[in-house]
């Protein structure tokens, strides 16, 4: 982990441009699993026992994760597994319909 001084020196010298391909937008719930998968793979691949002298290419890893997630959505392989055993993957909250209805009423300004 970088020291506070090292972080300050590094980030104050480099202008952050969010339009750069170096950054990815994590702005939907669909993007969140990709980010988590990428993070976990980086953590795993950076372990000395796994790395063994090989260099990690973070940009290629991100492209690989994106490609695999896109393929899983495209060929329905992930969704079909989840739909086959929905109870295993989705926790039913009996109060959810009431909360959703209450939230919708509140959002519409309904006072009933």
Order of alpha helices (4+ residues) and beta strands (2+ residues): alpha-alpha-alpha-alpha-alpha-alpha-alpha
